[in-house]
Amino acid sequence: MITMDSVLDVIQDHYPYPWAKDRQLVLNWVIWFIKNRFAVCVSDDQETISGLGLFRPVMRPEDGEETHYRFDPEGSVIYCDFLYAAHNRAMRGIVIEAIHRFGQRATVAWMRCGELRSYPARQFVHHVLKENHQVTQI
């Protein structure tokens, strides 16, 4: 069974920012995403997390960067705060569930290496859902 401890472990093992080492901060952050239905978790065996994504809809890519808790249900951008995928199937599962949960949006955005990145959502989804695509983490 997947527990909150295992979710926190994945984030603390894979999130690059120093504040993520504080377990209570990460717990509060994850609870906020879960309460708002912005968290997606996939598993191969119901015991191990294969993929985990924390997303939120915002109006502009910069809105996701400015504040951890800012969101707009009508926003045309899906901002990815955290994404971990152990293998391609996990990444595809996360993307499919995110589409199911958020519907079609124009843009997907995230912060990587201190730089805000954004892409047309259709292009990103098509890229991820290709069978021979190698994915580990965004």
C-alpha positions in Angstrom: 0.0 0.0 0.0 1.3 3.5 -0.9 1.5 5.7 2.2 2.0 9.4 2.8 5.5 8.5 4.0 6.4 6.9 0.7 5.1 10.0 -1.2 7.2 12.2 1.0 10.2 10.0 0.5 9.9 10.2 -3.3 9.7 14.0 -3.1 12.6 14.3 -0.7 14.7 11.9 -2.8 14.0 13.7 -6.1 13.2 17.4 -5.4 16.4 19.5 -5.9 15.5 22.4 -3.6 16.9 22.6 0.0 13.6 23.4 1.6 12.4 19.9 0.5 14.6 18.4 3.2 12.1 19.7 5.9 9.6 16.9 6.1 6.9 19.0 7.7 7.1 21.6 4.9 6.9 18.9 2.3 4.0 17.2 4.1 2.0 20.5 4.2 2.8 21.1 0.5 1.6 17.6 -0.5 -1.5 17.9 1.6 -2.5 21.1 -0.2 -2.0 19.4 -3.6 -4.1 16.4 -2.5 -6.9 18.5 -1.1 -7.1 20.4 -4.3 -7.0 17.2 -6.4 -3.7 18.4 -8.0 -1.7 15.3 -7.2 -1.3 12.3 -9.5 0.4 9.1 -8.3 0.9 5.9 -10.3 2.1 2.5 -9.3 2.9 -0.8 -11.0 2.2 -3.0 -8.0 0.1 -0.9 -5.5 3.1 -0.8 -3.1 5.8 1.2 -4.9 5.4 4.6 -6.4 6.3 4.5 -10.1 5.4 8.1 -10.8 4.3 11.2 -8.9 3.2 14.5 -10.3 2.1 17.7 -8.5 0.3 20.1 -10.9 -1.9 23.2 -10.8 -3.7 25.3 -13.3 -2.6 28.9 -13.6 -3.2 31.7 -16.1 0.4 32.3 -17.1 3.6 30.2 -16.7 5.0 32.9 -14.5 2.1 32.5 -12.0 3.4 29.0 -11.1 6.8 30.3 -10.5 5.8 33.2 -8.2 3.8 31.4 -5.5 3.6 27.7 -4.6 -0.1 27.9 -3.8 -1.4 30.2 -6.6 -3.9 28.5 -9.0 -6.8 29.4 -11.2 -9.2 26.6 -12.2 -9.8 28.4 -15.5 -6.1 28.9 -16.3 -4.8 27.8 -19.7 -1.5 26.7 -18.3 -0.7 23.5 -16.3 2.2 24.3 -14.0 4.2 21.2 -12.9 5.7 21.7 -9.4 7.1 18.2 -9.1 7.4 15.3 -11.5 9.0 11.9 -10.9 8.7 8.9 -13.3 10.6 5.7 -12.8 10.0 4.6 -16.4 8.2 5.5 -19.6 4.9 3.8 -18.6 4.8 5.7 -15.4 5.3 9.0 -17.3 2.6 8.2 -19.8 0.2 7.2 -16.9 0.8 10.5 -15.1 0.2 12.5 -18.3 -3.0 10.6 -19.2 -4.4 11.0 -15.6 -3.4 14.7 -15.7 -5.3 15.2 -19.0 -8.3 13.4 -17.5 -8.2 15.5 -14.4 -7.4 19.0 -15.9 -8.8 18.6 -19.4 -7.1 20.2 -22.4 -5.0 23.2 -21.7 -2.9 25.3 -24.0 0.5 25.2 -22.2 2.5 23.2 -19.8 5.2 24.8 -17.7 7.8 24.0 -15.1 11.0 25.3 -13.5 14.2 23.4 -14.3 17.7 24.4 -13.3 16.5 27.8 -12.2 14.8 28.5 -15.6 11.1 28.7 -16.3 10.2 26.4 -19.3 6.9 26.3 -21.2 5.7 24.4 -24.2 2.5 24.0 -26.1 0.6 21.3 -24.2 -0.3 19.3 -27.4 3.4 19.1 -28.4 4.4 18.0 -24.9 1.7 15.3 -24.6 2.5 14.0 -28.1 6.1 13.8 -27.2 5.5 12.0 -23.9 3.0 9.5 -25.3 5.3 8.2 -28.0 6.2 4.6 -27.2 9.9 4.9 -27.7 10.5 8.0 -25.7 13.0 7.8 -22.8 11.8 9.7 -19.7 13.1 9.8 -16.2 12.3 13.2 -14.8 11.3 16.7 -15.8 
